[in-house]
Amino acid sequence: MQQSRNGRIGERRSEDDAGQGRAKQRAFCIAALEEGDDLSELRELLRTAGVAVVGQTVQHREKPHPNTYLGPGKLVEVKEAAKAADANVIACDDELSPRQERNLESELEMPVVDRTSVILDIFAGHAHSAEGKLQVELAQLEYNMARMRGLWTHLERLGASAATPGIGARGPGESQIETDRRLARNRITALRRKLTGVAASRATMRAERERAHLPQITLAGYTNAGKSTLLNRLTGAEVGVRDRLFHTLDPTTRELRINGRPYLLSDTVGFIRKLPHQVVDAFAATLYETREADLILHVIDASAPQEEMVEMLRAVDETLEAVGAGDRPRLLVLNKGDAIDAERRLELLFAHPDGMLISAATGEGLEELGERIEEEFRRSLRSIDLLLPYAEGARLAELHDIAGDLERTDTAEGVRVHARVPATLAERYERFSVNGTHS
């Protein structure tokens, strides 16, 4: 996590160190909310970043104070409470403007980090692919650009004074700001150029997958809902899984077979409430998988309290809309069924009658999920009757992959085929159709 945009706050503490001595990073959480005092998500973000939470304060107000986020009276209270709790950093549950951040640090006499900087810090630690690292660096640079001025206020005072406004007022501080901004802009341009190249490479791989004509399924959902565990269970993949937010950042695609028919199953970065726009923009390539999916499996943590689940569902819906995937076919998957009792199961059955209750950890419900996936795709299938010349053996092999089971009869003219294929692919075989039409 960054301290006043200048570097990390102390050192990371391992998750196993909790409760063993005094943590090096101790955060006091603050928030301005219209109602309620739930900061559990911010606390979980901090835990994932290796920071201990030692207290919190919530001020109920319609909107944050434009200059100091919290009101003047509440700031005095926070300052005293944070010192009493032995905090060494203030963590805010919203994205702060540069002015709010500077004023808070001045008033509280303590480093201040906001929700966006915490998330970007986690992303920086969890990105492993070259593309992921480039995207994180780009997001951090864009976030920090507006905050550079505050870094050089000590130098600005050297070159300007009330007695010498205008000419002669330019000092080394302002020059340093301009230099840093120019370097940052150049780096941003270079990163975007590199990402364009990576995107072209990803598009090539995606085109190869599309040429294989395999139905594409994407796992989407709130972070820590168990998407990677489900991917591993369904495909036999070995994607890393841990109980922390944003553990999976780099998209993973594996082949899934259901009753002999192949599908492509992709995992994506987890969503979260108030997802910073820098993250949405930077990870557009990762989230692109959802825009191209034939079916989105929306995975939700069924063990979460009902109110939290509603918030999670809303956050995912809003993010899918933001990335242009709101219109894709969707199937709700209620994961972690092994962690709920019979009463909660009934509640979920009534609240989400079309949802699939499963446990990726134990395998419960996965067979039924496979059948449901097959049913969803079967609805979009069209029947085709073809006569393929013997010279079109590649087409016949392709149809076997696409259709799974098909009926074939060898004739003098060629192979007579009856099959059901996705409607989007049926027209590819139009010229081999026996009657020129598909049903």
Secondary structure, 3 states (H helix, E strand, C coil): CECCCCCECCCCCCHHHCCCCCCCCEEEEEEEECCCCCCHHHHHHHHHCCCEEEEEEEEECCCCECCCECCHHHHHHHHHHHHHCCCCEEEECCCCCHHHHHHHHHHHCCCEEEHHHHHHHHHHHHCCCHHHHHHHHHHHHHHHHCCCHHHHHHHHHHHCCCCCCCCCCCCHHHHHHHHHHHHHHHHHHHHHHHHHHHHHHHHHHHHHHHHCCCCEEEEEEECCCCHHHHHHHHHCCCCCCCCCCCCCCCCEEEEEEECCEEEEEEECCCECCCCCHHHHHHCHHHHHHHHCCCEEEEEEECCCCHHHHHHHHHHHHHHHHHCCCCCCCEEEEEECHHHCCHHHHHHHHHHCCCCEECCCCCCCCHHHHHHHHHHHHHCCEEEEEEEECCCCHHHHHHHHHHHCCCEEEECCCCEEEEEEEEHHHHHHHHHHECCCCCC
